[in-house]
Amino acid sequence: MKRIYLDYAATTPVHPEVQKAILPFFDEHYGNPASLHFHGQKAREAIENARRSIAQTLGAKPEELIFTSGGTESNNTAIKGVGWAKKDKGNHIITSAIEHHAVLEPCHFLERNGFSVTVLPVDKYGLVDPDDIKKAITDKTIIVSIMHANNEIGTIEPIEEISRVCKEKGVYLHTDAVQSFGSLDTDVNILGVDLLSISAHKIYGPKGVGVLYIRKGTKIAPLIHGGGQESGKRASTQNTPGIVGLAKAVEMAISERDWRVNKYKEMRDRLIEGIIKNVDEVQLNGHPQKRLPNNCHFTVRHVEGEAVLLKLDSIGIEVATGSACSSGSLEASHVLLAIGVSLVDAQGSLRISVGRQTEKEEIDYVLEHLPRVVNDLRYISPLSRKAK
Ligand SMILES: *Cc1c(COP(=O)(O)O)cnc(C)c1O
């Protein structure tokens, strides 16, 4: 059976150019970048080239980047790292109700360790109000963490406006740009952020590698202590193949950006229009315009999202309910609850995210089968009125 992958927000396949770039770093250039001999210096050079090229893309300086094991570690380092480093100055952190767990959980961990956390609400589209941030900042606030774009509903947050508020008050601003990188502008000076997280596997790079941008002068403590790698901010021998792959993925994201974004939008809009037209009682979640070009998210009433997912999977279509991290648990998505979706309706959520390989025929296959799948399930679902 041909499989149609429409879960690019969960992860992406490694780009062929990225695979090609990585391979020599397993056998040919296997040196430890800390070693002074030839093989070591080859690896070091590759890492520093990667750092320079990614920095340039972000409008940053190479020394402002540290390589990590992915988006989760970058977020943890930003929040806990600033938390520990600034503990004497203040203990208050501001974030939003729709952040990824990789932001919310470090915040809650700090909360259990003497910090105080304000979790701001969002509107029905998932937007944070910069005014709410202004009101929430106290003289104890050390960092604000608001994502650039949401991984479930795709909403793009007003980071530039939030940055103006943070600058005015002298508070660090961190943004999780894991979903937005490659689709939106992520120049750190235009966004006005002090810390920014990226993950390779969401942009056609390998899993287990990411980067954290840390603006020069930002006080941050390391989470991982050991050798002095990454200018003492992240010990452990660098993942050379991963870092080379990340840099290549970033390079490809920039060079393919226009056609990717155009393609995403075309596929996304075809899906959204088709689903709204052909499936009863569905609602598009997230902002109608301020949304990621590759994200569709629907509440499908009177049906369980998991049931739809499994039925679609059985005919070769791979989508998500909520986020990959929370599927498998019956807990309703915190993002949907935050935008005011009811507990019952939140059970019927469906995220369809398109990618660089998505074809029109694949979208049409989904549009051909989804209405019937939903109707069949509604017929037998206890959530459905049709069953009564
Ligand atoms: C995937 C994702 C993460 C986690 O990144 P990993 O590299 O998988 O640890 C963090 N934030 C957002 C918004 C994501 O989509």
The ligand as an ORCA input file, in Angstrom:
! r2SCAN-3c Opt
* xyz 0 1
  C       9.246     18.988     18.194
  C       9.189     20.208     19.040
  C      10.033     20.368     20.151
  C      10.965     19.271     20.614
  O      12.065     19.119     19.757
  P      12.933     17.763     19.833
  O      14.074     18.024     18.910
  O      12.025     16.667     19.363
  O      13.355     17.604     21.244
  C       9.965     21.531     20.871
  N       9.124     22.515     20.511
  C       8.300     22.413     19.458
  C       7.399     23.553     19.114
  C       8.303     21.253     18.688
  O       7.471     21.150     17.656
*
